Amino acid sequence: MKFSKWAYALTAAALLSACDAPQGHSGRDLTQPSSADGVELYFANLEDGQHVSSPFRVIFGLKGMGVAPAGVDHPNTGHHHLLINTTLSAEEMEFAIVKDDQHRHFGRGQTEAVIDLPPGQHKLQLVLGDQGHEVLDPPLMSDVITVTVK
């Protein structure tokens, strides 16, 4: 069965409304978390310095927020971006994250991916983006890790 974009968006919105996260007593907008709030973005299956064979699975870990597809504006959610051998400059963080081989988008709400990289060392970082692929304010990013592909 093929869904239209509207049917997909309505279904996603309905599912997300069922898991609405409460606002804190401070009245602060929880769509803009900080690490002090216990929100964390991390690699669930990889560690810094790990050796892997390509292709390999990357599992995106997220604590304290939910995942929603790009285009869905729902409080306390975002979607994953994987940076490979790059970082975001202060200027790049002011705009939507570009989409290329070094900036992989997971705008359907994916929480893992299989990636294929050539042998050698590679730096990886996760960044959570909002419905428009923009970095949250304040930014929610994982630590940068290095993996060595055999």
C-alpha positions, 0 to 999 in steps of 0.5 A: 500500500502506498501512502501519500505525503499527507497520509504519512504526515497525519499518521506520524502526527497521530502517533506522536501525539500519543506519546506527548512529553510533558512540559517542565515546571519551568515552562521552558520549551522542551523542544530546545533541550540542553545536556543539563536536562538529561538529554543525550545523543550518542552512538549506541553500538560504537565506541571511540577507537573501535575497529569495524568491517565495512559495511557496518551498522550504526545505531543512534542513541537518544535519551530524553527526547523522541524521534520524528520524521523531517517535516513533522513539527512536534515538541521534544522531537527531532531526527538524526544526521550523521556527520562523517569526517567533518564538523559543522562550523558556527555558520553552518549551524545557522542553516539547514544541514546540507545533504551529501556524503559527509552529512547523511540525513535520516529524515524518515525517523530512522534510528540506525543505518548501515554505512559503507566506508573505505579502509582507514580512520573515520570521525563520526558525529550525530546531530539532531535536527528539527523538522526543517533539518536545522540544528536545535538551539542549543545544539544537540550533538554526540561526542565525535568518535573515531572508528577504524575500518579494516 
